[in-house]
Amino acid sequence: MKKISTIAIGISILTAGMEALGDGWDPGSSANTLGSIANTRHNLTMSYNPNGIFMDPVRNNYGEVCVYCHTPHGANSQIKAPLWNRTINGGTYTIYDKPTTLMRPIGQPGPNSLTCLSCHDGTITIDSVLNMPGSGLAPGAGTSSNFSTGTANIEFLNRWTRAAPAHFTLGPELAQGNVDGTCAFCHDKVQGNIDAYSAFMLGTDLRNDHPVGVQFPDTFGPGIDFNEPNVKLPGRMAYFDDNGNGHADTDEVRLYDTGEGYEVECASCHDPHGVPSGGSGTGTRFNPSFLRVNNGIVATTANAAGTSGIVSNGPSALCLTCHTK
């Protein structure tokens, strides 16, 4: 039985006029995507948005980048994710249900997809943490207690010293439908100069996203349209060790084993902390859409939002890591 767990930003079907995320599409952003997660859209303190005037009313500004996902103590015991601090969706997802070239089972998202989905499926508020930074606001102590479980608790979030008057979710799938009380109310492509993130709003129907929870082949050769990972660690992961250093680097695609064999999950292709497009330590801008491998977007592409300073890894470089097409 797979223990509830982890990560996702799927490859969505986008609205007309956008490139597919898998091809390197990236929206504009005030974040410069250089150096660290603090300079990306995943910095929910919005340090690049002066005074936080747009977001502070709709989420608790904890003033720390990491706390929105991680905690040094009292982590979520429901999920196999490093010191995970967010609540999670305990329900099920509608999964891809058509035959695939893998002809292998596709199950519910696993440990390395559920962490991403805890924001990107639009069911949980973006500030829904188990432990806030600082002392004196641990769950319990006379309130409804979260402790190390993943139950959303607005009463607890309202006890933060600078609690927001509202706690927004990211939004429904592709910002379609009712966006009131969600981030999509502004980030939906129609609100002036505010950046549009609707493509990252996945919802709970994952049939139009790259399958996650799908088992990777365990045999390779003629007729098998997939490459074999050159490092396999049973019970943990397999990965494509492109530089041969025996370490799963952030810019290397990996598959996760949570008890059912090596599977594709959101974190197989995405690193939520950002990956330099020119390789580790180069100071180049991060790959679009938090991809581990840039799928071919070029910085000089005409009118491509958010691509200045990004180094290309070649057309379909990410896809061809696994697929032999």
PyMOL commands that set and color helices and strands:
alter all, ss='L'
color gray80, all
select helices_A, chain A and resi 21-23+37-39+50-52+66-68+111-120+154-157+173-175+183-185+198-200+266-269+288-290+319-322
alter helices_A, ss='H'
color red, helices_A
select strands_A, chain A and resi 214-215+231-233+237-239+254-257+262-264
alter strands_A, ss='S'
color yellow, strands_A
deselect
rebuild
show_as cartoon
